[in-house]
Amino acid sequence: MNLFKRKNNVAVILMVLFVLMSSTTCGQKQRYDDESYFKVSLVEGGNGVMITSYIGSKQTVNIPPRHSGLPVVSIEEGVFRRKQLINVTIPNRVTTIGYSAFTGNQLHKCDYPKKSDSS
């Protein structure tokens, strides 16, 4: 029985390591979803854009750090509501996320990188 517990513990540790290693980018450039999946509007002052709508159907969404040449700085309320998302990457320049922006999803992972490739 002790040998069985030890094998179980090893299996759990290996699974955790696999998940941790597969969730890192290992120096690869982050790939973002196409701008066409996101509708945006200029924020006040015109120095960035706010995502106002998501028209994609992917369960893993990588929000681009720039849209139409401007930084994505805000996500409007309810944009991703009930989109069946399980993973999302939010650009580091996003400073405002509207109320219930991600409500009704089963998010397993939400990344907010410290440094973005294109910010």
Secondary structure, 3 states (H helix, E strand, C coil): CHHHHHHHHHHHHHHHHHHHHHCCCCCCCCCCCCHHHEEEEECCCCCCEEEEEECCCCCEEECCCEECCEEEEEECCCCCCCCCCCEEECCCCCCEECCCCCCCCCCCEEECCCCCCCC
